[in-house]
């Protein structure tokens, strides 16, 4: 049975700009259940559908009600989901068998599976300028792979300087920006020929993961643990920093609302930031979510943000330690869709 929990968010900051009214954010928490861990989730703009990775399958949830309305099976080790309404196609990155699954957005039926030789599949996004799906792969070396969203044909690959590339964002004019989590850099790629143009250090940004691009002000938002960064793509320099929680693995951006959502899995919260001007940013709220909730997706039509997080039970007492000397996670005992509205 589905359970719904509602919380009032804590409003901890008010933007100094006179154009921004104080906003109250609310959090709804739906008990979803189901098998599998999670990584990324993707909200379909305007429909309320939320596509959630669940390790071996992708769960489709009605974000309005917290009801499971569909499932895409056989996506082993799935990490991310991208949706391309133009072709009525969706895609999942499946690290377990180094493939992406192309599926029909209406029926959710699998159309084909496409082998990605680089392996290490992780992030995925759609670049409207080049009309390509872009994959960021934890391969060795790390790679960014371009795929035709209509045919599923691989059209190019860029070799990166880090074997842990995370999020990618497009300026809509021919450049892609990729966060390198271990090198603490952003690499710039020509999206047409998939050639690396430059690399910018993010000295104050530890472990950059989630990324977004504001095409109106020409600013890059790079999500990092404790301190996120705003970068001017004209110079490659950091022009502002934002304090947030630890355990960031994605970043949400609502361009018409000028709101950045930075989830922190270790601190169990989301820092919500308003872009007052290209180089000035105000934290308008910090809302409580749950431990481990570190990825996020924003419906930019309905202006709703979504997170998803399983709850784990204790591991068996005789479970062997992993190569880092840690106990493995216990079994999934529940899972929650978290909805942030304002």
Secondary structure, 3 states (H helix, E strand, C coil): CCCEEEEECECCCCCCCCCCCCCCCEEEEEECCCCCCCCCEEECCCCCEEEEECCCCEEEEECCCCEEEEEECCCCCEEEEEEEHHHCEEEEEECCCCEEEEEECCCCCEEEEEECCCCCEEEEEEECCCCEEEEEECCCCCEEEEEECCCCCEEEEEECCCCCEEEEEECCCCEEEEEECCCCEEEEEECCCCEEEEEEECCCCECCCCEEEECCCCEEEECCECEEEEEECCCCEEEEEEECCCCCCCCEEECCCCEEEEEECCCCEEEEEEEEECCEEEEEEEEECCCCCCCCEEECCCCEEEEEEEEECCCCCCCCECCCCCECCCCEEEEEEEEEEC
